[in-house]
Amino acid sequence: MKLLFDFLPIVLFFVAYKLADIYVATGVLVVATLAQTAWLWLRQRRVETMPLITAGLVLVFGGATLLLHDPIYVKWKPTVVNWLFALVFVGSRYIGQKTVLERMMGAQLELPPALWIKLTFAWAIFFFAMGALNLYVAFSFDENTWVNFKLFGILGMTVAFILAQAAYMSRHLKTDDDPSKES
């Protein structure tokens, strides 16, 4: 359900594009992302760093697209977001005691440090590849193809990657009957 909530602005962007054009869709993306961020704030009284950065980038790139009336900026946004995520994942390996992945999922999983690092780099490579693929599609195909890819391609590959990661990590899930939890 969280994944669907995270991708809601992209779905709304897609629908708005199909009903109108790239500029209306970009406006919808900006409004939906800001509304989503506000909703998170109202429910939790905080917004995690990554969604906040994403919202900022949507505002900057979407705003540039609308102000300059040039879709190149909104086409670059997924790449910048993905490459920023890749950088954060790689950087977390060298800064701090735990990788960003371990900070996000460490309460649910018991993994050896080497596996946290391996998974962190797998995510970083995935994010880098998604950013590069976005640029390829954005500048090699027509706008409609890019919009379809933005929803179906990126979402589909992300879901597939998450499912593969989940299957790989499932054997390390912490359970209530975990002997290490007994006192």
Summary of the structure (lengths in Angstrom):
residues: 183
radius of gyration: 18.2
end to end distance: 34.9
largest distance: 63.4
contacts: 521
relative contact order: 0.11
helix: 83%
strand: 1%
